[in-house]
Amino acid sequence: MKSDRILVTGALGCIGAWTVKLLEAEGARVWTYDLPASMHRVKLIMNPASISRVNWVQGDILDFEKFEGTVIDNKITQIIHLAALQLPFVRSDPIQGAKVNVVGTGIVLETYNRNRTQVNSLVYASSAGVYGPAKNYPPGPLTHDAPHFPGSLYGAFKHCNEEQARIYWQDYQLRSIGLRPYVIYGPGRDQGITSTPSKAMVAATAGRSYQISYGGTAVFQYAKDAARAFIQAARANYSGATTYNIGGTNADMQTIVDAITKAVPLSRGQITFNRTPLNIADAVDDSTLEAAIGKLHWIPLDDGVSESIQIFRNAIDDNLIDVDRILS
């Protein structure tokens, strides 16, 4: 670990910010690579001194020369690739979505391939969006090798990335690990189709009413735990290019609302949800991931929601969060 020099792309996003926080807290040497953008997610969970110890690099994931130069110049040994446009942004601009999500990942893979004597590993974010609705699968949790039936361009682009990684292993023996998050929740999760449970936590903390945009049952992953899984995968002694489901807590939306109410009793009756479930399977199997990289840590749901709300409460008190922007 002392020799790690880790580059995180998409570091200003939710999982990215938590990944940087955890790496900095353990004393790792960490670089980021992201477009110039607001640091609000980072500031939500890191203090100024910690932020100052991170090497923040501004760059476009589509700028092959700059990205490769950043990897070479800083002697990067591991890449955690999280840069992507989420589903609403892909839907509104499919061409840019394809460039960032597919071509950007191709640039990361090729940079790694061209500098494999220096770079030891790559872990990248795929998505549970590669799967289709539950009716397409037999009963039980989805295995990591279940067939893909993406219902959106976002899911199709993530599927394409998994295929890119597979071919790089087939043709060049370039090892990588892909991870498929499901519903990430917690501080920093303020955009995307599945972000509304986290927005409900902000609303409850701020004394606002809020309706979560979907219901049903899903796999919920606290952002800090998901970030820890990416870090663990980046350091694994692993051979191949498989993409895995990551676990968490399987829960229905009423359980989420109950956890919010438990943490903020005054929000009782103020947080509701649409009964329509997400159009993807409601459970995944992460046993093959743990077999590949070791046991993962998942905080109990009540504890994750409570910790999130405490962070939101502190941020509201310190004027570090724009509640109106998040809930609009």
VOGU-77274 format. One record per residue (C-alpha): residue in three letters; x negated, y, z. Coordinates in steps of 0.05 Angstrom, whole numbers, m for minus. Layout:
<recs>
<"ALA", <X, Y, Z>>
...
</recs>
This chain:
<recs>
<"MET", <0, 0, 0>>
<"LYS", <m58, 48, 13>>
<"SER", <m77, 43, m61>>
<"ASP", <m6, 56, m86>>
<"ARG", <3, 117, m130>>
<"ILE", <77, 115, m145>>
<"LEU", <115, 156, m198>>
<"VAL", <190, 165, m189>>
<"THR", <229, 189, m250>>
<"GLY", <297, 221, m237>>
<"ALA", <273, 241, m168>>
<"LEU", <324, 297, m161>>
<"GLY", <382, 248, m165>>
<"CYS", <412, 211, m107>>
<"ILE", <372, 146, m106>>
<"GLY", <312, 184, m130>>
<"ALA", <313, 233, m72>>
<"TRP", <320, 177, m22>>
<"THR", <263, 138, m56>>
<"VAL", <217, 198, m50>>
<"LYS", <238, 209, 23>>
<"LEU", <223, 138, 43>>
<"LEU", <156, 136, 6>>
<"GLU", <133, 202, 36>>
<"ALA", <155, 181, 105>>
<"GLU", <110, 119, 102>>
<"GLY", <51, 160, 78>>
<"ALA", <50, 136, 7>>
<"ARG", <21, 179, m49>>
<"VAL", <81, 197, m91>>
<"TRP", <92, 236, m155>>
<"THR", <158, 255, m186>>
<"TYR", <178, 267, m258>>
<"ASP", <243, 304, m273>>
<"LEU", <271, 363, m310>>
<"PRO", <271, 430, m274>>
<"ALA", <335, 427, m232>>
<"SER", <364, 441, m164>>
<"MET", <328, 409, m105>>
<"HIS", <392, 407, m64>>
<"ARG", <394, 331, m56>>
<"VAL", <322, 330, m34>>
<"LYS", <332, 387, 15>>
<"LEU", <392, 351, 44>>
<"ILE", <349, 294, 70>>
<"MET", <277, 320, 73>>
<"ASN", <247, 377, 113>>
<"PRO", <203, 430, 80>>
<"ALA", <138, 400, 106>>
<"SER", <154, 332, 77>>
<"ILE", <175, 363, 11>>
<"SER", <109, 400, 6>>
<"ARG", <70, 335, 11>>
<"VAL", <102, 307, m52>>
<"ASN", <71, 319, m121>>
<"TRP", <130, 348, m160>>
<"VAL", <120, 345, m236>>
<"GLN", <169, 378, m283>>
<"GLY", <179, 342, m349>>
<"ASP", <229, 314, m399>>
<"ILE", <233, 238, m401>>
<"LEU", <237, 246, m477>>
<"ASP", <169, 279, m479>>
<"PHE", <126, 217, m492>>
<"GLU", <60, 255, m491>>
<"LYS", <73, 291, m426>>
<"PHE", <101, 231, m391>>
<"GLU", <42, 186, m411>>
<"GLY", <m6, 242, m393>>
<"THR", <26, 247, m324>>
<"VAL", <17, 172, m313>>
<"ILE", <m55, 172, m337>>
<"ASP", <m79, 237, m304>>
<"ASN", <m51, 217, m236>>
<"LYS", <m74, 145, m240>>
<"ILE", <m4, 119, m228>>
<"THR", <m1, 47, m206>>
<"GLN", <75, 36, m200>>
<"ILE", <134, 68, m236>>
<"ILE", <204, 71, m207>>
<"HIS", <247, 93, m266>>
<"LEU", <313, 125, m245>>
<"ALA", <321, 181, m295>>
<"ALA", <387, 175, m332>>
<"LEU", <451, 211, m350>>
<"GLN", <511, 184, m312>>
<"LEU", <575, 160, m345>>
<"PRO", <613, 227, m349>>
<"PHE", <554, 261, m382>>
<"VAL", <544, 203, m431>>
<"ARG", <618, 205, m448>>
<"SER", <615, 280, m462>>
<"ASP", <552, 277, m504>>
<"PRO", <538, 205, m528>>
<"ILE", <478, 224, m571>>
<"GLN", <442, 257, m515>>
<"GLY", <462, 200, m470>>
<"ALA", <431, 150, m518>>
<"LYS", <367, 192, m522>>
<"VAL", <358, 199, m446>>
<"ASN", <382, 131, m424>>
<"VAL", <355, 87, m481>>
<"VAL", <298, 125, m514>>
<"GLY", <275, 151, m447>>
<"THR", <270, 81, m419>>
<"GLY", <234, 59, m483>>
<"ILE", <183, 114, m470>>
<"VAL", <172, 89, m399>>
<"LEU", <164, 18, m422>>
<"GLU", <115, 36, m478>>
<"THR", <75, 81, m431>>
<"TYR", <69, 23, m382>>
<"ASN", <50, m25, m438>>
<"ARG", <m4, 22, m465>>
<"ASN", <m34, 32, m395>>
<"ARG", <m24, m36, m364>>
<"THR", <m95, m40, m338>>
<"GLN", <m76, 18, m293>>
<"VAL", <m1, 10, m281>>
<"ASN", <16, m53, m242>>
<"SER", <91, m54, m242>>
<"LEU", <156, m22, m265>>
<"VAL", <225, m25, m233>>
<"TYR", <282, 10, m268>>
<"ALA", <356, 23, m254>>
<"SER", <407, m14, m296>>
<"SER", <479, m14, m272>>
<"ALA", <538, m58, m254>>
<"GLY", <570, m22, m313>>
<"VAL", <539, m74, m359>>
<"TYR", <594, m121, m335>>
<"GLY", <667, m121, m355>>
<"PRO", <732, m129, m317>>
<"ALA", <742, m186, m268>>
<"LYS", <789, m222, m316>>
<"ASN", <729, m237, m361>>
<"TYR", <695, m279, m306>>
<"PRO", <710, m340, m264>>
<"PRO", <728, m329, m190>>
<"GLY", <672, m311, m142>>
<"PRO", <614, m261, m141>>
<"LEU", <580, m245, m207>>
<"THR", <512, m278, m216>>
<"HIS", <455, m238, m245>>
<"ASP", <459, m276, m310>>
<"ALA", <534, m268, m321>>
<"PRO", <551, m245, m392>>
<"HIS", <557, m171, m406>>
<"PHE", <621, m138, m430>>
<"PRO", <607, m64, m419>>
<"GLY", <668, m20, m423>>
<"SER", <631, 45, m436>>
<"LEU", <573, 73, m475>>
<"TYR", <538, 83, m409>>
<"GLY", <543, 8, m394>>
<"ALA", <523, m8, m466>>
<"PHE", <461, 36, m460>>
<"LYS", <442, 2, m394>>
<"HIS", <451, m66, m428>>
<"CYS", <404, m42, m483>>
<"ASN", <351, m24, m432>>
<"GLU", <354, m94, m402>>
<"GLU", <343, m121, m472>>
<"GLN", <284, m74, m484>>
<"ALA", <251, m99, m420>>
<"ARG", <264, m171, m440>>
<"ILE", <231, m161, m508>>
<"TYR", <171, m126, m477>>
<"TRP", <162, m188, m434>>
<"GLN", <173, m235, m493>>
<"ASP", <124, m199, m539>>
<"TYR", <73, m170, m490>>
<"GLN", <84, m205, m424>>
<"LEU", <100, m137, m393>>
<"ARG", <130, m152, m326>>
<"SER", <187, m110, m299>>
<"ILE", <247, m115, m253>>
<"GLY", <315, m83, m267>>
<"LEU", <365, m70, m211>>
<"ARG", <439, m60, m220>>
<"PRO", <469, m14, m167>>
<"TYR", <544, m16, m157>>
<"VAL", <578, 39, m115>>
<"ILE", <523, 81, m83>>
<"TYR", <546, 124, m26>>
<"GLY", <516, 173, 23>>
<"PRO", <481, 241, 22>>
<"GLY", <462, 262, m48>>
<"ARG", <517, 223, m83>>
<"ASP", <555, 282, m109>>
<"GLN", <568, 265, m183>>
<"GLY", <589, 205, m225>>
<"ILE", <652, 164, m232>>
<"THR", <642, 125, m167>>
<"SER", <618, 184, m125>>
<"THR", <686, 202, m95>>
<"PRO", <680, 161, m31>>
<"SER", <618, 202, m14>>
<"LYS", <655, 266, m32>>
<"ALA", <710, 244, 16>>
<"MET", <657, 239, 71>>
<"VAL", <637, 311, 56>>
<"ALA", <710, 333, 56>>
<"ALA", <724, 299, 123>>
<"THR", <663, 331, 154>>
<"ALA", <684, 399, 129>>
<"GLY", <756, 391, 153>>
<"ARG", <784, 385, 83>>
<"SER", <835, 337, 53>>
<"TYR", <812, 294, m5>>
<"GLN", <836, 238, m50>>
<"ILE", <786, 185, m72>>
<"SER", <796, 173, m146>>
<"TYR", <801, 97, m145>>
<"GLY", <818, 39, m100>>
<"GLY", <810, m36, m99>>
<"THR", <749, m74, m74>>
<"ALA", <677, m61, m93>>
<"VAL", <605, m70, m69>>
<"PHE", <582, m8, m30>>
<"GLN", <508, 7, m23>>
<"TYR", <481, 61, 24>>
<"ALA", <435, 104, m18>>
<"LYS", <377, 96, 31>>
<"ASP", <382, 20, 27>>
<"ALA", <386, 21, m49>>
<"ALA", <323, 64, m51>>
<"ARG", <288, 15, m5>>
<"ALA", <306, m42, m53>>
<"PHE", <274, m5, m111>>
<"ILE", <210, 7, m71>>
<"GLN", <208, m66, m49>>
<"ALA", <217, m89, m121>>
<"ALA", <161, m43, m145>>
<"ARG", <113, m76, m97>>
<"ALA", <135, m148, m108>>
<"ASN", <87, m201, m134>>
<"TYR", <131, m218, m192>>
<"SER", <126, m246, m263>>
<"GLY", <180, m237, m316>>
<"ALA", <231, m185, m337>>
<"THR", <296, m203, m303>>
<"THR", <350, m155, m282>>
<"TYR", <385, m169, m216>>
<"ASN", <447, m149, m179>>
<"ILE", <434, m114, m113>>
<"GLY", <479, m129, m54>>
<"GLY", <509, m87, 1>>
<"THR", <578, m89, 33>>
<"ASN", <638, m117, m2>>
<"ALA", <697, m75, 21>>
<"ASP", <764, m48, m1>>
<"MET", <778, 26, m4>>
<"GLN", <821, 25, 59>>
<"THR", <760, 0, 97>>
<"ILE", <721, 60, 71>>
<"VAL", <776, 108, 93>>
<"ASP", <778, 74, 161>>
<"ALA", <703, 82, 169>>
<"ILE", <708, 156, 152>>
<"THR", <765, 165, 202>>
<"LYS", <725, 129, 255>>
<"ALA", <667, 177, 245>>
<"VAL", <712, 239, 239>>
<"PRO", <776, 225, 279>>
<"LEU", <805, 293, 261>>
<"SER", <807, 271, 188>>
<"ARG", <861, 218, 201>>
<"GLY", <913, 223, 147>>
<"GLN", <872, 273, 107>>
<"ILE", <832, 223, 65>>
<"THR", <872, 182, 15>>
<"PHE", <857, 143, m47>>
<"ASN", <886, 125, m115>>
<"ARG", <906, 52, m115>>
<"THR", <878, 38, m185>>
<"PRO", <815, m5, m179>>
<"LEU", <751, 3, m219>>
<"ASN", <752, m36, m284>>
<"ILE", <695, m82, m266>>
<"ALA", <687, m144, m223>>
<"ASP", <692, m133, m148>>
<"ALA", <635, m175, m121>>
<"VAL", <563, m192, m140>>
<"ASP", <512, m244, m119>>
<"ASP", <444, m217, m99>>
<"SER", <412, m283, m77>>
<"THR", <367, m288, m138>>
<"LEU", <339, m218, m124>>
<"GLU", <322, m236, m52>>
<"ALA", <290, m301, m77>>
<"ALA", <247, m259, m124>>
<"ILE", <226, m201, m79>>
<"GLY", <245, m220, m8>>
<"LYS", <300, m206, 42>>
<"LEU", <334, m138, 34>>
<"HIS", <363, m93, 88>>
<"TRP", <435, m69, 85>>
<"ILE", <461, m23, 139>>
<"PRO", <531, m41, 165>>
<"LEU", <584, 0, 129>>
<"ASP", <609, 37, 192>>
<"ASP", <537, 56, 209>>
<"GLY", <522, 80, 138>>
<"VAL", <584, 123, 136>>
<"SER", <570, 151, 206>>
<"GLU", <498, 167, 189>>
<"SER", <520, 200, 124>>
<"ILE", <571, 244, 159>>
<"GLN", <519, 265, 211>>
<"ILE", <473, 287, 155>>
<"PHE", <530, 324, 122>>
<"ARG", <548, 357, 188>>
<"ASN", <477, 381, 199>>
<"ALA", <473, 405, 127>>
<"ILE", <537, 445, 133>>
<"ASP", <512, 477, 197>>
<"ASP", <447, 496, 162>>
<"ASN", <480, 520, 98>>
<"LEU", <445, 466, 57>>
<"ILE", <506, 440, 23>>
<"ASP", <557, 472, m23>>
<"VAL", <622, 439, m3>>
<"ASP", <664, 475, m55>>
<"ARG", <618, 453, m112>>
<"ILE", <618, 381, m89>>
<"LEU", <693, 376, m81>>
<"SER", <712, 416, m144>>
</recs>
